[in-house]
Amino acid sequence: MLPRDGFCGVCQAAPVAGRRKYCSDKCVKWSKRCWEGGYELTIPEYEVLKKAANGKCQSCGAPEGNKLLQVDHCHSTGAVRGLICGKCNSAAAMAGDNPERLRDLAAYLERFQKGP
């Protein structure tokens, strides 16, 4: 979704005057979060993703709590994959977004899991 001329580049709802790009400090903070993360996503686009995910982490199914679900994206292309909780996002990042490493970790943990 492209921002509309004369409206905030993040929320796309509030008008901005002059050369300003954002309507509020909240939207400035959102834009820095996204751009520093390597992707661009507006608040309405986030809400569409959240609705599609039923407000839950697309990895483990944990519901969005006090903290927003995090935008998972490919670090090399910047393409947004979906919304995941902080724990899943950290696990994916620590594994270098390598599915095989995560499968190996799961197998390791299962070997040492206590039975009933």
C-alpha positions in Angstrom: 0.0 0.0 0.0 1.5 3.3 -1.0 1.1 6.3 1.2 -1.3 9.0 0.0 0.1 12.4 -0.7 -0.6 14.8 2.1 -1.1 12.0 4.7 1.1 10.3 7.2 3.5 7.8 5.6 2.9 5.3 8.4 -0.7 5.4 9.6 -2.0 6.9 6.3 -4.9 8.4 8.1 -3.8 11.7 9.6 -3.0 14.6 7.3 0.5 16.2 7.5 1.4 19.8 6.6 4.4 21.1 4.6 7.3 18.8 4.2 6.5 16.5 7.2 6.2 12.8 6.5 4.6 11.7 9.8 1.7 12.9 11.9 3.0 12.0 15.3 6.0 10.8 17.4 4.3 7.4 17.4 4.5 7.2 13.6 8.1 8.4 13.6 9.0 5.7 16.1 7.1 3.1 14.0 9.0 4.2 10.8 12.4 3.9 12.6 11.5 0.5 13.9 10.7 -0.7 10.4 13.5 1.0 8.5 16.1 0.0 11.0 14.8 -3.5 10.8 15.3 -3.5 7.0 11.7 -3.4 5.8 8.9 -0.8 5.2 5.5 -1.6 6.6 2.6 0.8 7.4 0.3 0.4 10.4 -2.6 -0.5 8.1 -0.5 -3.2 6.4 0.5 -4.5 9.9 -3.2 -4.7 10.9 -4.0 -6.7 7.7 -1.2 -9.2 8.6 -2.5 -9.4 12.2 -6.0 -10.1 11.1 -4.8 -12.8 8.7 -2.9 -14.4 11.6 -5.9 -14.1 13.9 -3.8 -12.0 16.3 -1.5 -14.9 17.0 2.1 -15.8 16.4 2.3 -17.6 13.0 5.0 -19.9 14.4 3.8 -21.1 17.9 0.3 -19.7 18.0 0.8 -17.5 21.1 -1.7 -14.6 21.1 -0.5 -11.1 20.9 -0.3 -9.8 24.5 1.0 -6.5 25.8 3.7 -6.5 23.2 3.0 -6.3 19.5 3.7 -9.3 17.4 7.0 -8.8 15.6 7.3 -8.5 11.9 9.3 -11.4 10.6 11.2 -10.6 7.4 13.9 -11.9 5.2 17.1 -10.1 6.1 18.6 -10.4 2.7 15.6 -9.2 0.6 13.5 -7.3 3.2 10.4 -9.2 2.2 7.9 -9.5 5.1 7.0 -13.2 5.9 4.5 -12.6 8.6 4.0 -11.9 12.3 5.6 -13.9 15.1 6.1 -13.4 18.8 9.4 -12.1 20.3 10.5 -15.6 21.4 10.1 -17.1 18.0 11.6 -14.1 16.3 14.7 -14.4 18.6 15.0 -18.1 18.0 14.8 -17.7 14.2 17.4 -14.9 14.3 19.8 -16.8 16.6 19.5 -19.8 14.2 20.4 -17.5 11.3 17.0 -18.1 9.8 18.2 -21.6 9.0 15.4 -24.2 9.2 17.8 -27.2 9.3 19.5 -25.7 12.4 16.1 -25.3 14.1 15.1 -28.9 13.2 18.4 -30.1 14.7 17.8 -28.1 17.8 14.3 -29.5 18.2 15.6 -33.1 17.8 18.2 -32.4 20.4 15.7 -31.1 22.9 13.3 -34.0 22.2 16.1 -36.5 23.0 16.4 -35.1 26.5 12.7 -34.4 27.2 11.4 -36.2 30.2 8.6 -38.7 29.7 5.2 -38.7 31.5 
